[in-house]
Amino acid sequence: MSDELIITIKVEPRSARPGIAGPYKDGLRVRLSSPPVEGRANKELIAILAKEFKIPKKNVEIITGKKFKNKVVRLHGVTEKR
């Protein structure tokens, strides 16, 4: 078992209903209410993923795509359940 998970994310900023919207290619589509200004959308994405995967916000790391809609995110402390 690994304690980290790397996933691709497609974000949709300025959405009326924030949250995980479902699968997108090999990853997830996440709706955000925040605009992509001054890192607000990234902070909201981290909060949504931390809540969904039940891990602290500090365990969510945006690896690539901090200024783009397509991102790669590493989640530390996530265990795979079989």
Summary of the structure (lengths in Angstrom):
residues: 82
radius of gyration: 12.0
end to end distance: 10.0
largest distance: 39.0
contacts: 224
relative contact order: 0.28
helix: 21%
strand: 39%
